[in-house]
């Protein structure tokens, strides 16, 4: 817990929380997990209208959201230069004049998320910032490469300097109800991650039902996931409020049963500041203030930061600026 690497990266959950060690597979608990879809959808639909913050309170919540962003680039045309610019934005996510007016300094994003080949440039660009590098792995986004290669990919990314690994599960295990296979797969990935903490992507848009989402969430936490994450961002349906409600209630149940806190990461399709506020309100209501920290909550996003910065400038100046004034790099 006191190693140099872990101390240097304050966003990592194992710095401030006992790391989730996992537990033996409890299929009785898993099979009891159900999901009342209509009730879940009603609860999720009520949230944006009931929870609204304005003025200084809104600015404070938006600054909080920035610290919870995994600033991401996962494009086929990524270059070293693009990653370096993204890392510069992660280190200084809001223009200095806006922060000065708000009386805030020193905020960064939660992490920078890249493909394996871009780990080394990202580590170099973030040196000394305290911002960890996350790498997508295990045959992202489909997770269908040979199993030994997926495990080896994790090891290579950790060796290259990634402090967080975003793995993808085999959706077929969920769709066929092969819970033992899913547990074994995620457990093996967790072992390969070593000291790097593991964010487990469920690809919820491809799991068929909210009940499957609930059960897969429990399995992944039992197998030692540090975070559970909605999506790769490449599915037709990515993060939604109903899916989020199911996953964070599974997190709450797991914490009540084991005493270990597991993080949550919605990813894909979250691009507006108002959406970020809704997700933060949901986390506060369902899990409490402790989860409103970057060691336990992240947004997987690429364009969200730009809209948040525009909203903060509007708060300061009273006028909206063009989006090109808040480029990612």
N, C-alpha and C positions, 0 to 999 in steps of 0.2 A: 504493500500500500504506500510505501514511502520511497519507491524507486524514483530515480531522476526523471525518467520519461513520464511517469504518471503525475508527478508533481508539476511538470512543465505545462501540461495540457489540462487546464482546469475544467474544460467542458466535459471531459470523460467521466462517466458515472462512477467508475471504480475509485475515483479520487475522493468523493464525498459519501458514497454509499457502499455498503458491502455488496460485492458483485453477486448477481444471481447465479448460484451454483447448479441450478436445475434440481431435478428430483426424479425418483423412479416413475415410470409411466403408470398413471392411474387411469385406466380405461373406464372405470365406473364413473369417475368424475367427468371425464370427457363425454361419455354417452349421455349423461344427465344434462349437458349443456343444450339449451334450446333457444329459439329466437322467435318472438312474437312480432312478425314483420310489420303488421299494421300499427301496433303500439310504438314500435321503434321509429317508424316513419312519422307518426304524429309528433312524437317527442322531438325529433330532429327538425321537423318543419316549424315548430313553435319557437325555436331558439333565436333565429335572426331578428324576429319581431319583438322579442321580450328583452333582449340584452343589447343595449345601445349605449355607447359612451361618447362624450362630446368634449371638444375644446382641449384643455390641458390634460384631462384624463385620457382622452383618445390619443394624444401625442405620447403619453407615457406608455400606454399599452402598445403602440406601434413600435416604440423603441425596444420594448420587451420582445416583440415579435422578431425584430432584426437579430437579436442575440440568439434566437432559436432557429435561424435559417441555415440549412445545409446548402450553401451556394453551389449550384450544380452546373456542370457542362458535360453532356454525354452525347456528343455529336460525332459523326464519322469524319468530319473535317476539322476536328480539334487540332490545334497546333500548340507548340510551346509558348508562342507569343500570346495566344488567346488565354491559355491557362495562367500565364504570368499576370495578365491584365485582370483576370477574374480574382486572383489572389490579392492583388492590390486593392480591389474593391472590397474583398472580405476584411482586409486589415482596416480600411477606412470606408465603411459602407454608406456614410452620409456626409455630404459636403460640410466642411469645417465651419462655414458661416452659419449654417442652420443649427449645428450643434452648439456653437457659441451662444446663439440667441436662446436656445433651450436650456443653457447652463449644464450641458452634458459633455463628457469627454471619455475617450478610451473604450468605446463600445466596438465590438467586432461581431461578425457572424459566428454561428455555432461551429461551422466546419466548411471545408471545401470538398466537394465530391466529384471524382473523376474516374476515368478508366485506368486500368493498370499502367499502360504506357505513359501516362501523364503524372504518375505519383512522384517521381524524382523531381521534375520541374516544380510541382506544387510544393513539395517539402522544402525545396530551396527558396522558393518565393515567399514562403510563410515562416522562414526561420526567425526565431525570436519573438514571434507574434503571439504565441500561445493558442493559435488556431490549428486544430488537428486536421489531418488529411484523411478523408474517407475514400475508399475504393469500392466500386461495384465488382462483384466476383461471381464465381460458380456458374459460368456460362450465361451471364446476364445478357439479355433479359429473359430468354426462354428457359434457361436452366436445363437444357437437354444435351449438353456435351457429355462425354464419358465421365463417369463418377470420379475416377482417379485423377482426371485432368481438372475437374472442379476443385478437388481437395488441393491439388498441387498449385492451382491458381491462387488460392487463399494464402498458401505458404509463401509464394513468390511475392505477393502484394505486401505481406507483413515484412518480409525481408527488405523490400524496396523502401519501407518507411511509412506505410499506411498505419494509422492508429485506430482506424475504424474500418470494418469490413461489412459491406451491405451484400448479403447473400440472398439468393432466390431459392425457394423450395420447388420441389417437383409437384406440380399441380395434380398430376395423375394420382398421387397417393391420397390426396384429399377427395378427389372425385370418385375414387373406388373404395374409400373408407379404409385404406391400408394405413392405419394410424401407427402401427409398430414401425413400418418402413419410414414414415415421416419422422418419427422420433429418432430412429437410428441415424437417418441422414443428417438431421440438424445437430445431433450430438457429435457426430464426426466432424462437421463443419466447425462447431464450437471448439473442439480440441485443436483443430488446425489453426484457429485464430490465435491461440495462446493468450498473450497479454492484450492484444488488440480486441476491442469490444465489438460484438457482433450484432448487427441490425438485420433482422430476418424479414425479408419481403414476402408477403403472402400472395401478392397478385390477386387481390380480392375480387376484381372484376371477372376473373376466370374460375372462381371456386363454386359457382352455381347457386349458392344460397347463403343467407345470413347465418343459418345454423352451422354450415360448414366453416364460415369465417370464425365463429365462436369456438368451435372445436379445434380448428387449426391453430388459433391463437394460444389456447391452453397447451396444446402439444408442444409448440415451439418454446414456450416459457418453461415447460417441464424439461425440455432438452437443453436449457441453459441460455436462451436468447437474452441479450442485454436490452434490446429494443425489439418491438414488433412494428412492422412498417406496412402500409397499405399496398403500395403499388411500385412497379418499376417506372411508371410514367409512360410506358409504351403500350399499355392495354387500351382497349376502346373505352373502358370505364375505369377511372382511377379513384382518387380519394373522394368519398362522399360522407355526409354527416351521419346517415344511418350506419354505414360500415364502421365509422369512427366510434359511434356509440357502442356498438357491439364489442369492438376491440378494447376500448378503455374500460368497459365493465368487466371484461375478462381479466384485464390487468388488475383491477380493484379486487376481484375475487382471489386472484393469485396472491396478492399482497396480504389479504386477510388470512389466507390459508397458510402461507409460508413465512410472512414477515419481510419478504424481499420485494423491492420496488423494481419494476421493469419499465423502460421508457417506451414512448409512443412517437411514431413519425408518420404523419399523413404526407403523401407525395403524389404529384401529378394533378394538374388542373387548378392548383391554388395560385392565382396570379393577381388577385386584387386585395388591397389592404382591408376592405370590409370583410372579406372571407377570413383573413387571418384573425381579425377580432372575434369572429364567430367561433372559430376553433379554440381560441384561448378561453373564451367564456365557457365553452363546453368542458374543457379540461378543468377549469376552476370549479365548476359545479359538480362534476362527476368524480374527480380525483383529489381536488384540493390544491392549495397554493404550492405545496412542495413540488408538484409536477410542472409548475410554471417556470422551470429553470432549464437551461440548455443541456444539463446533464441527464434530464429525463423527458424532454420534449423537443422535437425538431420539426421544421417544415422542410420537405424536399422540394426545392423550387429554384427556378432560374430567373423568372421575370417578376416575381413578387416584390423583391427588394426595390426595383425601380418605381413601382406604384406606391409603395410605402414612403419612399423619399419624396415623391411628388406631393403626397398628402401632408407630409411634415413641412414642406416648403409653403403649401397653402396655409397651414396653421400659422406659420411665421409671417408671411407676407400678405395673406388674404387673396392671393391670385394663384391660379393653376399654371404651371409651366409646361412646356412641351416635353414629351417623353424623352426626346433625344438629349435633353440636358441632364439626364440621369442614366446614362448608359452604363452597362455592366463592365465595360473595359474600353 
